[in-house]
Amino acid sequence: MPQGFPDALRRPLSGSREKYQSQLRLFDDEHQVAPGVVVRRTGGHTPGHKRVRIAAGSDALTFAGDAVFTVGSINPAGTTAFEHDPEEAARVRVRLLRQLAETGELLVALTCRSIHWPC
């Protein structure tokens, strides 16, 4: 990661753990937050990265955060300097996109433009 970038991420979160400790739920692979809402660990992009799947009846949508991004959309096996474990991030991205292609589920993902970062 570029120098100073991790500090820029940590600063806004300072004190969050103490503030929200009573609401945190630890899990290994996945956790059902509510009926039809499942959070799953993805790995690779950043430590602790998750994706959220929301399903109702035969409809489903996966929010992958920034595990899928503009460069990854063009080449899912591609990587950037912003990934904790680039090889794992690429595997996660390829696996997720294959699953969604097979099921026809919708994907919502952030891009640097959607969070106002310069790209």
Sine and cosine of phi, psi and omega as CSV:
sin_phi,cos_phi,sin_psi,cos_psi,sin_omega,cos_omega
0.00,0.00,0.51,-0.86,0.04,-1.00
-0.86,0.51,0.56,-0.83,-0.02,-1.00
-0.84,0.55,0.69,-0.72,0.02,-1.00
1.00,0.05,-0.28,0.96,-0.05,-1.00
-0.90,0.44,-0.74,0.67,0.02,-1.00
-0.85,0.53,-0.62,0.79,0.03,-1.00
-0.90,0.44,-0.62,0.79,0.02,-1.00
-0.90,0.44,-0.50,0.86,0.05,-1.00
-0.98,0.20,-0.60,0.80,-0.05,-1.00
-0.95,0.31,-0.61,0.79,-0.10,-0.99
-0.79,0.61,-0.77,0.63,-0.02,-1.00
-0.92,0.40,-0.37,0.93,-0.03,-1.00
-1.00,-0.01,-0.07,1.00,-0.03,-1.00
-0.82,0.58,0.83,-0.55,0.02,-1.00
1.00,0.06,-0.08,1.00,-0.04,-1.00
-0.91,0.41,-0.64,0.77,-0.03,-1.00
-0.87,0.50,-0.72,0.70,0.00,-1.00
-0.91,0.42,-0.66,0.75,-0.04,-1.00
-0.90,0.43,-0.63,0.78,-0.10,-1.00
-0.94,-0.34,0.19,0.98,-0.08,-1.00
-0.77,0.64,-0.67,0.74,-0.06,-1.00
-0.93,0.36,-0.29,0.96,-0.03,-1.00
-0.98,-0.19,-0.10,0.99,-0.02,-1.00
-0.97,0.26,0.64,-0.76,0.07,-1.00
-0.79,-0.61,0.88,-0.48,0.02,-1.00
-1.00,0.08,0.60,-0.80,0.07,-1.00
-0.46,-0.89,0.38,-0.92,-0.06,-1.00
-0.99,0.11,-0.84,0.55,-0.11,-0.99
-0.90,-0.43,-0.80,0.60,0.01,-1.00
-0.52,-0.86,0.33,-0.94,-0.03,-1.00
-0.55,-0.83,0.76,-0.65,0.08,-1.00
-1.00,0.09,0.92,-0.40,-0.04,-1.00
-0.98,0.21,-0.65,0.76,0.01,-1.00
-0.41,-0.91,0.23,-0.97,0.03,-1.00
-0.82,0.58,0.84,-0.55,0.01,-1.00
1.00,0.09,-0.02,1.00,-0.01,-1.00
-0.86,-0.51,0.93,-0.36,-0.05,-1.00
-0.84,-0.54,0.76,-0.65,0.07,-1.00
-0.98,-0.20,0.75,-0.67,-0.03,-1.00
-0.77,-0.63,0.68,-0.74,0.08,-1.00
-0.93,0.38,0.63,-0.77,0.02,-1.00
-0.92,-0.40,-0.68,0.73,0.02,-1.00
0.97,0.26,0.36,-0.93,0.09,-1.00
1.00,-0.07,-0.83,0.56,-0.09,-1.00
-0.92,0.39,-0.88,0.47,0.08,-1.00
-0.67,-0.74,0.43,-0.90,0.03,-1.00
-0.85,0.53,0.78,-0.63,0.04,-1.00
0.99,0.15,0.16,0.99,-0.02,-1.00
-0.88,0.47,0.61,-0.79,-0.02,-1.00
-0.76,-0.65,0.30,-0.95,0.22,-0.98
-0.80,-0.60,0.41,-0.91,-0.04,-1.00
-0.85,-0.53,0.77,-0.64,0.06,-1.00
-0.92,-0.38,0.78,-0.62,0.02,-1.00
-0.89,-0.46,0.83,-0.56,-0.04,-1.00
-0.76,-0.65,0.63,-0.77,0.08,-1.00
-0.59,-0.81,0.91,-0.41,-0.06,-1.00
0.89,0.46,-0.79,-0.61,-0.01,-1.00
-1.00,-0.05,0.01,1.00,0.01,-1.00
-0.99,-0.10,0.62,-0.78,0.04,-1.00
-0.51,-0.86,0.48,-0.88,0.01,-1.00
-0.63,-0.78,0.68,-0.73,0.06,-1.00
-0.92,-0.40,0.81,-0.59,0.10,-0.99
-0.99,-0.16,0.92,-0.39,-0.09,-1.00
-0.99,-0.17,0.11,0.99,-0.03,-1.00
0.85,0.53,-0.73,-0.69,0.02,-1.00
-0.97,-0.26,0.41,0.91,0.13,-0.99
-0.94,0.33,-0.43,0.90,0.11,-0.99
-0.89,-0.46,0.82,-0.58,-0.08,-1.00
-0.68,-0.74,0.07,-1.00,-0.12,-0.99
-0.78,0.62,-0.77,0.63,0.01,-1.00
-0.88,0.47,-0.68,0.73,0.00,-1.00
-0.92,0.40,-0.43,0.90,0.02,-1.00
-0.94,0.34,-0.56,0.83,0.02,-1.00
-0.97,0.24,-0.71,0.71,0.01,-1.00
-0.68,-0.74,1.00,-0.05,-0.06,-1.00
-0.83,0.55,-0.43,0.90,0.00,-1.00
-1.00,0.09,-0.08,1.00,0.03,-1.00
-0.96,0.27,0.32,-0.95,-0.02,-1.00
-0.71,-0.71,0.20,-0.98,0.08,-1.00
-0.74,-0.68,0.12,-0.99,0.03,-1.00
-0.95,0.31,-0.16,0.99,-0.06,-1.00
-1.00,-0.03,0.24,0.97,-0.02,-1.00
-0.95,-0.31,0.70,-0.71,-0.01,-1.00
-0.90,0.44,-0.72,0.69,0.01,-1.00
-0.73,-0.68,1.00,0.01,-0.11,-0.99
-0.82,0.57,-0.65,0.76,-0.02,-1.00
-0.91,0.41,-0.69,0.73,0.03,-1.00
-0.92,0.39,-0.64,0.77,0.02,-1.00
-0.86,0.50,-0.68,0.74,0.02,-1.00
-0.90,0.43,-0.68,0.73,0.03,-1.00
-0.88,0.47,-0.69,0.72,0.01,-1.00
-0.88,0.48,-0.72,0.69,-0.04,-1.00
-0.89,0.46,-0.74,0.68,0.00,-1.00
-0.88,0.47,-0.72,0.69,0.00,-1.00
-0.88,0.48,-0.71,0.71,0.00,-1.00
-0.89,0.46,-0.74,0.67,-0.03,-1.00
-0.90,0.43,-0.59,0.81,0.07,-1.00
-0.90,0.43,-0.70,0.71,0.02,-1.00
-0.86,0.51,-0.72,0.70,-0.02,-1.00
-0.92,0.40,-0.58,0.81,0.04,-1.00
-0.91,0.42,-0.63,0.78,0.01,-1.00
-0.93,0.36,-0.64,0.77,-0.08,-1.00
-1.00,-0.02,-0.34,0.94,-0.05,-1.00
0.98,0.21,0.21,0.98,0.01,-1.00
-0.93,0.36,0.43,-0.90,0.03,-1.00
-0.98,0.18,0.47,-0.88,0.04,-1.00
-0.84,-0.55,0.73,-0.69,0.15,-0.99
-0.87,-0.49,0.79,-0.61,-0.01,-1.00
-0.62,-0.79,0.49,-0.87,0.05,-1.00
-1.00,0.10,0.49,-0.87,0.21,-0.98
-0.83,-0.55,0.25,-0.97,0.00,-1.00
-0.88,0.48,-0.50,0.87,0.04,-1.00
-0.93,0.37,-0.56,0.83,-0.05,-1.00
-0.96,0.28,-0.29,0.96,0.07,-1.00
-0.91,-0.41,0.28,0.96,0.13,-0.99
0.89,0.46,0.59,0.80,0.13,-0.99
-1.00,-0.10,0.60,-0.80,0.07,-1.00
-0.95,0.32,0.75,-0.66,0.01,-1.00
-0.91,-0.40,0.00,0.00,0.00,0.00
